[in-house]
Amino acid sequence: GLSCQAHCVAAGMPAWQLPDLFQVSEKPLPLVGGKIAKQVLQAPTFVLRNLRESIEAVQTRNSEDWVALAREVFERVDGDSTGTLERDEVEAVFGDEAAAVWDYFERPDDADDVVDQFEWVAGLTKMEPGGRIAWLTQASSVLAQYERRGLIGAK
């Protein structure tokens, strides 16, 4: 399936209208007189409740979900779709922190100077189990900002 952002682009939404964040909820949006209650959506209590609910949803995911998320993040970082992450792809997404990310995942003993999916998952396995989803979620957020800059052309 298409990501929300890819769907918006495919549907012809102008780049300047693309949201930085997509909030997906199974609950209906609050309405006032049949229209979406924008003020309710932006109210701190509504936002905080959604944050709590999303944390609870992440905590209830089973342990295999992080592998699917890991694969998705890997494929998004892999800009040229070669199945491996080259140093320039990691630098493009992770900026000033790219060297630390690269050193964490790349195995120097394999002498290929790329991060393959095995190395990616092996690196994530070294993290505390509770930290994997959090790291991948943050990486996904960084990717969303990077992808948006790419769509707008303001790299």
N, C-alpha and C positions, 0 to 999 in steps of 0.2 A: 504494500500500500504506500501511497504518497504521504510524505510528511505534511503537516498543516501548512508550512511555509511553501513547500513545492506546489501544493494544491492552489494556494493563493496566487503564486506566480503563473501557474498554468491557466488559471481562470482570468488572467489579465489584470490583476491588481497592480497599480503603480507602485514602484519600489518605495516611494515616500510614505505610502500608506501601510506598508508591512509592519506589523507589530513586533516589538522586541521580544515579547513573551506571549505564549499561548497558554491560557489556563483552561484545562479540560476538566469538566465536572460532569458527574452523572446526574446531579441535581438540576432542576430547572432554574433558570436565572430569575432573580427577583423582578417583578413587574409592578408598574404603577400605571393604571389606566390602559393596560394592554401594551405598553411600551417598556423596554428594558430600563430598569431603575439604575441609571449610571451612577448616581450619587451613592446608592447603597453598595454597588460593586466597588467603589473607590473608598468606602468608609474603612477606617482601620480595623474595626471589629470584624467586618466581613473578610477582609484580607487575612487577618490573623487566624480566623477560624479555618479558612481555606488552607493556610500553611499547616495548621495542626492536622487537618484531615489528610493532607498530602503526605505528611510525616507518618501518620498512622498507616496510610496505604502502603508506603515503602516498607515499613516494618512488618507488614503482614505478607509481603511478597515471599515466595519460597526462594530457597537459596540458589536455584538454577537461573532465576531471572537476571542475576548480575552478568551471567555469561552472554545472554542475548543482548543486554545493554552494552556490554564490552564489545561485542561484534559490531553493533550499530555505530558506536563511537569510533572504533577502528576504521570502519568503512568510510565514515565522514571525514576523518583526518586524511585518509588515503585519497587525496585529490585526483591522482591520475589513474585510480582503480587498478593498480598493478598487483594488489594483494600484499604489498609490503609498504611500510612507511619509510620514506627517505628522509634524511636530515632536514632538507628544505621544507618538506611538508610539516614536520614537527615544529620547525622554527616559525612558519607562517601562522600556525594556530596558537602556539604557546608563547610566542614572543620572547621576552626577556628570561622566561623560566624554561625555555626549550632545552638548554644544556642539561639541566637537572632531570627533566622528563626523559631526554634521550639516554642519559647515563643510567637511569633507573631501569629502562626497558631493554636497551640494546646489550646483547651478550658479546663482549669483545672477542671471546674465544672462537666464535664461528666465522670471523673474518669476512662477513658479507656486508658490513656497514649499512644494514637495513634492519628494521624491526618487523618481524613477521608476526602472524596471528598467534603462533605458539609462544613467542617471546612476550607478546602483549598480555596474553592470558596468564602466563607464568609470573609476570611482574605483578599483575593484579592479585594473584593467589598469595603472594608474599605479604600483601596488606592484611590488616585485621579484617575479618569477615564483615563486621559492621561498617567499616570504612570504605569498602569497595563501591557500594551503591552511591555513597556520598561523593566519592572522588569522581566517579563516572558521571554523576548528575552535574557536578560542577564543570567537568570537562565538556559535557554536552551544552551547558550554558555558554561557555567560552566559545564553543564551535558555532552556536547560534549567532553570536555577535560577529564572529569572523565571517560566517556565511552571509549575513546581512550586509556587512561592509562590501563583500564581493558583489552582491546583487546591485548595490547602489553605485559601485565603482569607486568608492572612497577608501581604497586600501591605504 
